[in-house]
Amino acid sequence: MSAQVRGAPGAAVPGQVLLKAVLIFGASVFLAGSVIAAEAPNAGAAPRRDFSSYVPTGRATRIEPSEAPTIDGDLSDPAWAKAQIIDEFYQVDPDEGVPASQRTVARFIYDENTLYVGIYAYDTEPDKIVATVRARDGRLDTDDGVRIFLDPQLTRRNAYYFEMNALGSRVDALLQNNNAYIQTWNTIWSGGAKRQVDGYSVEMAIPFRDLSFDPAKPDWGLEIQRRVRRTGERIRWSSISAASYYADVSREGVLTGIVGASQGLGLDVQTYAKFGFKREWPGRNRDTPKFSMSGNAYYKVTPALTGTLTVNPDFSDAPLDIRQVNTTRFVLFQPETRDFFLQDAATFEFGGRSFLRADDISRDNGRAFFSRNIGLSQGRAVDITTGGKLSGQFGDLGIGALTVLTDGTGLTAERQVLSVARITKPIFSESKLGVVFTNGDPTGRSKNSVAGADFQYFNSNFLPGQVLSADVFFERSFSNTVGDDDTFGLVLNLPNEPWRVDAHFKQVGANYFPALGFVNRTGIRAYDGNITHRARNVGRWRFVDFLTTWNVVTGLDNRMQSRENIFEVAVATRFTDEFHFRVVNSFEDVPDIFDIANTVPVPIGRYSWTNLGLYVATSDARPYGARLDVTCCSFYNGDYLRVDLQLDFRLNALFQIIPKYTYTYVSLPTGEVTIHLASTDFVVNFTPDMQLFTQIQYDNISANFTGSVRYRWEYEPGNELFASIGQSALIPGLLPRYTFIPQISQAVLRLGHTFRF
């Protein structure tokens, strides 16, 4: 049974004591913001250039392979003296368009196999450089750091992302459609960093075989960014606009001069040998120790088009899923975490901002393709035997094609072939047309396919310095069990300042069923979006935001089913601490009884309520941080309190501890429930390439405990030793009265090696 809280008759509901404090705080923030907004709009200097049309250009210098620098962070190698210097950088925050307060010098050289990047980050106060993260793919935005974005196809939409800090920690990622950041993508590259008496310097060595490009095109898209954490200063080489999202490369600069680059044979073969042990505890089946082999082969069909073959793929290094307790009527979305499906994920992206991840549930609803459905059937894991993928560019066409063969399940004896294809073509100067097609049902219970088309319009300068984007999509699902139906939508986005507008519309047919996609609410029309006004550098604040958000869902008969309206005021200090106060008015028309957290029933009826919220986030410039989100005090006309707390302790470069705890209390006439959801990440970073990562999760509703310890050592680029131990259990009750009932114990030892040809 889940723990419950019951108060004495007439007692104050938990959170009511906070109500006055939240109201007082919100009123003071609102008044302060109103007064400040009336002051001068910008205390910084006026821009010195017309940045609405500013596109800087840099040149990469060719060297011989024998001249290649040693990648240790020291830029004294003779080859760097041959490089053209790039040193014109501007602030985008806090003073847009003003020259950067700290000098940055970037250099690009290359030989036939590798692109080398050298960046010297000067600092007038080197003892104040923030450098606390040493993990591979760690959260480097808490530190001072530099990053580059490479867009070899000059798409001005998608790019490769490489980042480093002063400790030599490395992050690589994919940028997709100017708004999505996929950090779980990994490739083979090396880097080094060195602290200097007047700053720090970094070196990167990025093999050309890691990238998809056309050797006949010497001009690549390029962006360079730097972060000075103690002042919250964001510095860029191009896209000099405070409104530009950091992953937006629509107004990137250009790197010229890359000719004669080679990808070798364009063949990479990854092999893995794994020894695994799994035990299901008494009363259940037991597995014996098992040895298995797996592998991936990547071949450049053309320099810009990659074919991939996987055999018996292993996902033992994937992190635990985000623990969630459902308090809604709808299925929750779990993001993809497996490397194989994240490689070139941008190629399969469909619908643009229509499916951009957001806090509300409507954005993910209606996806034509959701890779997490592959290898999962009715909540049960299904082995993938083989799979093939084709991704990249062929001429001016973007191509993504994926086919996998899965084992049968207890529900279907036959194996399943699951496929998806995506093709896009540029149109106008910055826009694209595309189609998508999926086929197959992971359960084998139906014949299912989806076909769709989309148009993603983008204009990075529709007015001087102003960006406009609009996405339109249409999908139709075909099923022999539920019939055929449609989903379509459109988005209008103006990501500018001081006004930012984002408006979405989506209709999901009653019988729309994408077996390889994601849908959790059918037969609806959804309208959502937000309007934000941001004033920067006014009074003592870095910025003051006034934000209104709406999320309305109706049936196909236009009868309202759900509505949520939010008004929010947010301020940030000069040290980048943030405070948000919000008022949320909600409405739900509940057509059938459902249970909150499988415990408290909500009867049929029409409900409306208003909540207050407070969100506080301390600056990441400190070696410790906290994020607190409090919502109070109503839910379905009952009582409600939710407290979400996350702490981050970066004790030094070796240790990091991230505890998280969510407390939710719901009291309705039909019952009460208290939800405790807790997790802790404990990280030990021995070197930037050797990490011990521990995850622990628990919630009292399912009484399920999961723990994972993962060790990874990339002893040289592309070659690694991986080991993990996992435990799941049931823990009914809370301290001090609890019982630990083990369920599954497992251990993995894996050795991986990459052969490059």
N, C-alpha and C positions, 0 to 999 in steps of 0.2 A: 504494500500500500504506500502511496505517496504521503509525505508529511503534510499536515494542514495546520493552519493557524486559525484559532477561533477566539474572538475577543468577547469581553463581557458585554451584556446588553447596554447599548448607549455609549460604549467606549469609542474613542476617536479611531477612525480607520488609519492604519499606517500610511503615512504620507500627508495626512491633513495638516500635520504640524509644519510640513515643508511648504504648504500652499502659500501661506502669508510671505514666507521668505522668498519664494520664487516670484510672487507678484511684486514684491518690493524691489527685488533685483531687476526684474523685467522693466518695471516702470522707470527705474533710475537709468537703465541702459537706453531705453527709448528716448527719455528726455535728453540724456547726454548726446545721443546720436543726432537728435533733432537740432540741438544747439550747434554741434560740431559741423553738421551738414551745411549750416548757414554760413560757415566761415569760408575762407578762400579755398577753392577746389583743389589746389595742388601747391604744396610748399616748395617743391623741387624746381629745378631750372627747366626752362622750356626746351623741347627737343631741338637738336642742332641740325638735324637732317629731316627730309621728308621720308619717313620710314614706311609710308604706305606703298612705296614703289622700290624700296631699298633691297637689293639683292647682291650681297658681297660675293666676291670671287677669290678663290685661292688656288694655288697650283701645287701639285704633287711632283716631287723631283725623282727621277729615275736614278738608281744606283746599281752597281754590280752585286751579285750575291756575296762575293768575298768582302764587301764593305758593310754588310749588315751589322747593325749595332747589337751589343749585348743587352738583353732585356733585363735590366736591373734597376731602372729608375734614374740612372745617371746619364745625363744628356751630354756628356763630354766626348762621346765617340765622334771621330772626325766626320762621319757621314752626315751628322746633324747640321754641320756648318754649311753644307751644300743646299739645305732646304730653304724655301721661301718662308719668311716669317709672317704669321698672321697674328696681329696684336691689336686690332681695332674692335673693342668689345664695349657694349653698352648695358646699362641696367634696364631691367624690366620691372624690378621691384627692389626698393621702395620708390625710386625716382625714375620713372620711365623716360628713356631717351637720354639720360645723363651718362657721361662716360663712367665706366666702372671705377670704383674707388681703389681697387687693387689691380695691378697689371697682370695680364695673362698673355703668354706667348705660345702659340701652337705651330707645329711643324709636321709636314707629311712627306715621307719618302717611301719608295717602294722598289723592290726588285721583281723579277718575273713571277715569283711565287707568293710574296707577302707584302701587305701594306703595313708600314710602321708609322705610329703616331707618337709624337713627343710633345708634352705640354708642361710648361713651367708656370706654376701658379705662385707669383710673387705675393708676399704678405708683409706689411709694415709692422705687424705684431705677431710674429711666427709662434710665440709661446701661447697664443690664444687660438690656434688652429684646433678645431674639434675633430678628433680622430679616435673613435671608440669602437668601430665595427671592423672585425677582421675576417668575417665569414665569407665564403664563396656564395654569391647571390644573396648576401645579407641586405638589410634595409639601410642603404647608404644615404638616404635623404636626411638621416639624423646627423650626418657628418659634413664637414667641408669636402668637396669633391668636384671632379670634372667628368663630363660625359660627351660622347660624340654620337651623332646619328648619321648613318650611311644609307643613302637611297640610290643604289647603283643604276636603277632603271629610270631615275628622275621622275618617279610617279607623282611626287609631292603628296602622297597619301600614306605610303607604307615605307618602313625603314628598319634597319638593324640598329640596335642600341648597345653601346658599350660604355661602362662607367667604372671609375676607380676613385679611391680615396688615398690619403697620405700613408695609410698602412699597407697598401697594396691589395686591398680587397677588391674583387672583380665582380661585376654584374653584367650579364648579357640578357637581351630581351628582344622581342619583336614589337614594333609599333604598327598598329593596324588602323587604317582608315582615319588617321588623325585624332583618334579618341581612345583607342584601346591599347593597353600595355600588358604584354604577355611575358612575365618574367620567368615562367617555368621553362621557356625555350632555352636550350643550351647548345653551344658549339665549341669547337676546339680552338683556343687562342691562348696567348700568354701575356702577362703584364708584370711590371715591377714599379715600385715607388720608392722615393727617397726623401727624407726630411732634409731641408736646406736651412742655412742660417737666415735666409730671407724668404722662406716659403717652403714649397715642396714641389717635386717634379715626378711625372709618371711617364712610363713608356708602355705602348701596346704593340703587339705583333699579331696581326689578323691575317691568316692565310686566305688567299683569294678563293681557294676551293671551298671555303665556308660560305661564300656569297653567290647569289645568282645575279649575273650581269651579262651584258653584251659587249664582247671585246672590241667591237667596231665603234662603240660609243665612249669617247674619252671623258665625257662630262658626267659627273655623279652629283646627286644632291648631297649636301652636307650641312649639318648644324653642329655647333659647339656651345656647350653651356658650362657654367661654373656656379658653384654655390658657396657663399661665405656665411657660415651658420650662425656665428655670434651676432651678426647684424641682420640676418634674414635677407641678405642681398642675393638676388638672382641676376646672373649676368649671361648675356647671349651674344652670339656673333651675328645672327640674322633673326628675323621675326621679332623685331623690337616693339613688342606690344604687351602691356601688362595683362591684356585680356586673353592672349594666346595660351592655350593649354600647353604644358611642357612637351606633350607628345605630338603636337601639331607641327607638321613639316610642310605645310602648304606654301609658306613663304621662306623656305630654306634657302641657304646660299648654294654656291656651286663650287665643286672641286674639279679642276681641269687637269689634263695632262696624263691621265692613266691610259697608257697604250702598251701593247705587248704583254699584258698580264696573262699568266697561264694558270689553268686549273689542273694541270697534269692530265692523267687519264680520266680524272673526274670520278674516281671510284674509291669509296670508303667502305670498309667492312668492319663492323663491330661484332665481336664474339663475346659471349658470356658463359661462364661455367658456374653453376649454382648448386650448393648443397643446402637442402632445406629440411627442417624437421617441424612437424606439426602434431600436437596432441589435443584431442577432444576428450574432456575429462569424463569420469565414470558415468555410465548410462548412455554414452554416445560413442560413435565410431572413433577409432584411433588410426591415425596415419603413421606409417613407418618413415624413417629417414629416406630422403629421395634426392637423387642427383639428376640434374637436367641441364641441357644446353639450349641456348637461344642465340639469336643473332639478327642483325639488321645490315642490309647492304644499300648504299646510296650511290647512284650513278648519274652523272650529268649527261642526260640525253643530248642536250645542247648546253652551252654555257649558262643559260638562264632557265633551264628546265630540268628538274631533278626527278628521277625515278627511284622509288624506295621499295624494298622487299623486306618483310619481317617474317621470321619463323619462330613460333612459340614465344612471343614477346613476354618479357618479365616486367612486372610493375611493382616489385617488392620495395622499391625505393620511393614510391609515391607517399606523400604525407598523409596523415589521418584526415578524413573528411571533417569539415567544419561541423561541430556539434550544434544541433538546433532542436528546440522544442516548439512544436507547432501550436500556436494559439489562434490560427485562422481556420477558415473553411476549405483552404486550398492546399494542394501539394507544394512543398517548398523546393526551390531550385538549388542544386549542388554543382558548383563549377567543376570543370575538367581539371585534373592534376597530372595526368599521365603524359610523359614526354613524347611518346610516339604520335599521339594525336595533337600535341601542341606544336610539333614541328610544322612550319609553314601554315599555321592555323589561319593566318590572314587570307590565304588563298581561298578558303572556304567560307569566309565571312559573307553574309547575305543580309540585305535590308538596311545597311548603314546604321544610323542611330536608332532605328526602330527597335532594335534589340540590345541597345547599350545597357549594361548593368546599372541598376538604380535601386533605391530603397523600396520603391513600391513594386508590387508583384506583377503589375501588368506588363512591364517591359519585356520579360523573358517569355511571356505567354505567346504561343504561336510560332515558335522557331521551326523552320523546315528541317534543320539538321542540328542535332545535339550529340556530339561524339560520345558522351558518357553512356548513351544507350547501347553502344557497342561493347560487348563484354559484360553486359548486365541484362538479366531477364527476370521480370517480376520480383525485383529486389535481390535476386540471387546472382552470384558471380558465375560467369560462363567463360571457359578458356577460349582464347583466340588461337587457332592453329596456324594460319598463315594470313598475310595481308599484303596488299600492294598499293602503292600511292604514286601519283604523278602530280607534280606541283611546280609552279613557276610561270615563266613567260615563254610564249612561242610567237615570235613577231610582236604584234601589239596586242595579242590575246593573253589574258590571264587564265591559267588552266589549273584546276584542282580536281583530281579524280581519286577515289579511294574505294577499294573492295577488300573485304575480309571474309574469311571462312571461320565460323565459330563451331565449337562442339555442341552437341545436343544437350538438352536439359531433362530434368525429370518430367517436365511438362510436354516436351517435344523430343521424340527420339532422334529426329533427323537433324543433321547439321544445317546451319543457315548461312546463306551468302547475303551479305549486306553491302550496299553500294551507295555512293553519292558522287555527283559530278557537278562542277561549278565552272562557268566560263564567263569572263568579263571582257569588255572592250572599251577603251577610252573614247570619249566623245566630247566635243568642244575642247576647251583648253585644260580643264581640271576635273571633268566629270566622267562618269562611266555608266555603261549599260551592262546588265548581267542576267544570266539564267542559272537555275539550280534544278537538279533532279535527284531524287533519292528512291531507292527500291529495297524492300525487304522489311520483315518484322522480326525483331530479336526473339520473340516468343514462338514464332512459327505458327501462330494461331490464325493468321490472316495473310492475304495477299495485299500488300500495301505499297503505294508509291506516292510521291509528291512532286509536282512540277511548279516552278515559280519563276518570276522575272522581276527585276528591280532596276530603278534608275536612281543614281546617286549624283545629285547636282552639287557642285561646289564652286564658289567664286570668292577668291581670297581678297578681292579689292572691288566689290560691287559698288561701294562708295569709297572715297579715299580713306584707307586704313580700316575699312569695315569688311567683315567676313559674313557671307551668307551661304548656308547649305540647306538643301531640301532633299529628302529621301522619299521615294514612292516604291511600294512593293505589292505584288500579288502572288498568292500561292493557291494551289488546288490539290487536295488530297483525294486519292482514289483507294477505296477499301471495299472488299467483297463482303465485309461483315456489317459495317455501319453506313455504307454508301459514300457518295462523293460530296465534298463541300469546299468552301473557299475561306481564305483569310486575306485581308488586304489592309494597307495602312499608309499613312504619310506623316512626315516630320518636317517642321520648319525650325531652323536653328540660326540664331544670330548671336554668336559668342563674343560680344563686344563689350566695351565699357564707355560710359558709365552704365549703360543699359544692356542687359543680357536677357534674351528671350529663347525659350525652348518649349515647343508645343508639339504634342503627339496625338495622333488618332489611329485607332486600330479596330477593325471588326473581325471577330472570330466566329465562323459559322457553327451552328449547333452540332453538325456531324463532322466537323474538321478533325481529322485524326492522323497526325504524322507519326508513324511508328518509330521512325528514326529521329524525330524531333522532340519538341517539348511543348506540351499544352496542359494547362491546369484549370482553365475556365473557358467554356465554350458558350456559343449562343449569346455573345455580348458585343457591345460597342464600348470602347474605352477612350476617354479623353483625359490626357494628363499633360502637365507642363509646369513651367515656373517663369516668373519675371523677377529679375534682380536689379537693384540699383546699388552700385558700389561707388563710394567716395573714398579716394586714397589720400593719405598723408594730410589729414585734417586734425587740428588740435594735437592731442597726445596719442592719437590712434594711427596705426598703420592703415587700416581701412575700417569703414562703417558700411554694413550691408543692410538693406531693407529688401526682404524677399517674400513673395507670395507664391504658394504652390497649390495646384489643384489636381485632384485625381477623381474622376467621375466614371462610373461604369453603369451602363443601362443594358436592358435586354434588347433583343432585335425589334421589340415593339416600342422601344424608347422609354419604357418604364424604368425609373431609377432603381438600381440594385445596391450600389455603394457610392459613397461620396466622402472625400476627405479634403478639407481646406486648411491650409497652414499659413499663418503669418509669422514671420521670424525677423528678429533683429540680431545682427552679429557684429562684434567688434574684435579687432586684433590689436594687441599692444605692439610697441616698437620692437619688443623682444620676441614677437610672434606667438605669444599666448593668445588663445581665442576663447571668447565667451558668446554663447548663442542662447537667446531666449525665444521660445515659440509658443503660440496658441494654436491648438489643433481642434477643429470641429469635425466630427465624423457622423456618418449615417450608414446604417446597414438594414437592408430588407432581407430577413432570414426566411427562406422558403421551406426549409426542413430543419429539424433538430440536428444540431451537431455538438460535439463535446470539445471543450477547451482543454487541451493537453490530455485528451482521453479521460477526463475526470469530471468536469463540470458541464452539464448540458445547458445549451442555450435554446430556449423554446422558439417556435415559429413566431415571428412578429417584426415590427418595424421599430428600430432603435436609433436614437441620436444622443450624442454626448459631446462634451468639450473637455479637453485636457490641456494642461500646461506642461511645458518641457524646458529643461535647462541642460545645456551641453557645455562642458569646460574641457579644454585641451591645453596642457602646458607646452611650452616650447620644447622642440626636440634638440635645441642647442645645449641643453643640460644633460648630464650623464644619467639622469633619472627623469621619468616623465609619467604623466597620468592623464587618462581620458575618462570623464565621468558624464554619463547621460542619464538624466532622471526624467520620467514621465509620470504624471499624477493628474487626476485621481478618479477617473470614471472609465467604465468599459461595459458596453451593453446595459447601460442604466444601473450598473452595480458599481462596486468600489475597485480601484485598481492602483497599483504602484509598481513601477518597473525601475530598477536601478542597475545600470550597466557600467561596470568599472574595469578598466584595464590599466595596469602598471607596467613600466618598462625600466628595469635597472641594468644599466651597462656599467658594471662594477669596474671593469677595465677592458682592455682589448681581448682578454681571454674569456671572460665570463659575461653572460647575459641571461637575465631571468625576466620572463614576461607572464605574470599571473593575470588571469581574467576571471571575473565573477559576474553573473547576472542573477539578480533576485527579482522574481515576479510574483505579485500577490493579486489574486482575483477573488472577489466575493460577490456572488450573485444570489438571488433568492433561491436558486436551485442548488447552491453549494459553494464551497470555497476550495481553493487550491493554492499552495505555495510552491513555486518552482525554483529550484536551485540548480544552476548550471555553472560548473567550474572547470577551468582548464589551466594548465601551466606549461609553458615552453621553457626549457632550460638548455642553453647552448654553451658549449665549450669550443672555442676556436683556437686550436693549437697553432695553426698557420692559416693563411688564406685558402689553402687547398686541403686542409685536414680539419674535420669538424665532427663533434659528437653532439647529436641533437636528440633531446628527450621531450616527448609529448605525453601529457596525462589529461584525460577528459572524464567528466562524470556529470550525469544529471539524475535527479531523484525521481523523475517521472518514469523513465524506462528502467531506472536503477542500474543502468549499464555503465561499467567502467572500462575504459580502454587505455592502454599504455604502450608506448613505443619508444625504443632506444635505437637510433640509427647512427652508425659510424661510417664516414666516407673519407677516403684518402685518394686524391688524384695525384699520384706520385709523379706523373708526367702528363702533359696535355693529351687527353683522349684515353688514358689508361688509369684504372682505378681499382681500389679494393673497397668493397662495401660489405657491411655486416649489420644485422638488425635482430632485435629481440622484441616480441610483441606479446601482450597478454590482454585478454578480455575476461570480464567477470561480471556477475550480478552482485550488487551491494544494496540489499533492501535496508531501509532505515538510514538514519543519520547518526553522527557521533553523539553520545558515546555508545548508542545501541545500534549496532549494525552487524551484518553477517557477510563475510567474503566468500562467494561461491564461484570458484574458477570455472571458466567455460572452454576457452581455447588458448593454448600456449604454442608459440611458434618461434623459430629461429632461422635465420638465413645467413649464409656466407657466400659471397659472390665475387668473382674476379672478372673484370672486363678489360678487353684490349681492342684498340682500333688500329687497323692496317690501312694506310693511305697510299694510293697509287696515282 
